[in-house]
Amino acid sequence: MPSGAENINPYDHERSKTDQVREMFDSIAPAYDFMNRAMTLGIDRIWRRRAVRMIRSENPGHILDVATGTGDVAIELAQAIDGCHVTGIDLSQGMVDRGRDKVRNLGLAGRVTLQVSDCLALPMQDNSFDCVTVAYGVRNFERLAEGYAEMLRVLKPGGLLAVLELSTPTSPVVKPFYKFYTRCIIPVIGKIVSGDSRAYTYLPESIAAVAQGDEMLAIARSVGFVDTSFRRYTFGTCTLYLARKPR
């Protein structure tokens, strides 16, 4: 059950999406945190906090944060959940390096570990984690169902998957403004700030193409997840997907 986002590449159609995503995030790593705040007017912090609060109620001991970027979710989970350890993985060395600096500066080096790894071939054993999280990353997976299958594999039985992803608003009032902002304003700001003219054009294209709502849950169920649900935030511009590994 392929996702349309798998066919949206950052730069060209000659190389694998995985290689291009790695190149793109290495390129924009210095501007990434600033652009996240600027693009969402800071609302991305609220979305993350809502997800973290929900995960905290599970009191997981070992958490895997896939597509961790510069470690924002991994850091917030470690700060919110006493005694947990968070492993964050990302394709981009540039992103991981910046994340490690943040972890070290916050004194969390003993509880947050960041490493370069591919989400389609996780270097973790089966049944290793109480919870797996992904924030704003699944639309970058080269093969979405395979990514879900890998996350299912490393979850413990009964473990929780929480996927936070940008999405297209459903409101006919909000949608035109959202389309203009994401397709006209964000690419201009992104080019000025990051110097990468393509990265922030890819962003709205990948959001529009990625599976959303029930279609996203169907992909998770197709590889074995159960108890799937989703909740939309801020007029549907962000969606939190929840699923569990069968016990």
SULFEN-V208207 format. One line per field, one symbol per residue. burial: b if it has 9 or more other ideal C-beta (glycine too) atoms within 8 Angstrom, else e. A space follows every 50 residues. Layout:
burial->???
//
This chain:
burial->eebbbbebbbeeeeeebbebbbbbbbbbbebbbebbbbbbeebbebbbbb bbbbbbebebebbbbbbbbbbbbbbbbbeebeebbbbbbbbbebbbbbbb ebbbeeebeeebebeebebbebeeeeebbbbbbbbbbbbbbebbbbbbbb bbebbbeebbbbbbbebbbeeeebbeebebbbeeebbebbbebbebebbb bbbbbbbebbbeeeebbbbbbbbbbbebebebbbbbbbbbbbbbbee
//
